[in-house]
Amino acid sequence: MPNFLSNGISIAYDIHGDGAPILLIHGFGSNGKVNWVDTGWVETLANAGYQAITIDNRGHGGSKKLYDARLYHAHDMAMDAKRLLEHLGIERAPILGYSMGARIAAFLALQHPERVKCLIWGGMGMNLVSGLADSEEIISALTAESLADVQGKTGRQFRIFAEHTGADKAALAACMVSSREPMSEMQVRDITVPVLVAVGADDEMAGSPAPLAALLPRGEAFTIERRDHMRATGDPQFKQATLEFLRRQA
């Protein structure tokens, strides 16, 4: 994978196909390949005429692993995404983010709206504002000596996923400390580009999409039926809703 330096931090990315560029930002513990290639997103977007650009967030995939929790705030990772667009000479593009990637995309739009045509937030509802209460469980699961030592359901899910993707668990634990940076309702209202908020009907982690979409000046809510947080990522309903949303913005 190619990489570039974002404020001295090596960030890996990949470019898939030709067409109008769209930046894809993955979720916590994942990477560009797992989140977007393996789930069929890259193929779907390429078939629709887009050039999918995947980024590995700091601490993930092929990017530099960091162990200082102060380096994982969502607004800092949003700057990595902005610098990637600059590095590639892309002035403005749609941004598709899932879970933590949606949070990063939100801060990118807040800090640099001139870079963002529109947003798709997958797996991120009202908890963008209200926050989540399971961070300590996830950190404990990632730092445990083995999976056998992890008891909580959510912690086990994240530990199993980290082991499946071969992730650096210590880097992920540091990331979990600060990456769930909340956004105030006032900040959400300041995001004026069109936003599609898509959340699984059985997603207990993201929060409801409708109240978050209602805060946004140009927000739309979409429910991914019969899906929870882990299984909504590559769902055909989500892909179809995203393509229709992108067509309306074009």
Secondary structure as GFF3:
##gff-version 3
##sequence-region A 1 250
A	DSSP	beta_strand	3	6	.	.	.	ID=ss1
A	DSSP	beta_strand	9	16	.	.	.	ID=ss2
A	DSSP	beta_strand	20	25	.	.	.	ID=ss3
A	DSSP	alpha_helix	32	32	.	.	.	ID=ss4
A	DSSP	pi_helix	33	37	.	.	.	ID=ss5
A	DSSP	alpha_helix	41	47	.	.	.	ID=ss6
A	DSSP	beta_strand	50	55	.	.	.	ID=ss7
A	DSSP	three_ten_helix	69	71	.	.	.	ID=ss8
A	DSSP	alpha_helix	74	87	.	.	.	ID=ss9
A	DSSP	beta_strand	93	98	.	.	.	ID=ss10
A	DSSP	alpha_helix	100	111	.	.	.	ID=ss11
A	DSSP	three_ten_helix	113	115	.	.	.	ID=ss12
A	DSSP	beta_strand	116	122	.	.	.	ID=ss13
A	DSSP	alpha_helix	127	130	.	.	.	ID=ss14
A	DSSP	alpha_helix	135	143	.	.	.	ID=ss15
A	DSSP	three_ten_helix	147	149	.	.	.	ID=ss16
A	DSSP	alpha_helix	153	165	.	.	.	ID=ss17
A	DSSP	alpha_helix	169	178	.	.	.	ID=ss18
A	DSSP	alpha_helix	185	189	.	.	.	ID=ss19
A	DSSP	beta_strand	195	200	.	.	.	ID=ss20
A	DSSP	alpha_helix	209	215	.	.	.	ID=ss21
A	DSSP	beta_strand	219	224	.	.	.	ID=ss22
A	DSSP	alpha_helix	236	249	.	.	.	ID=ss23
###
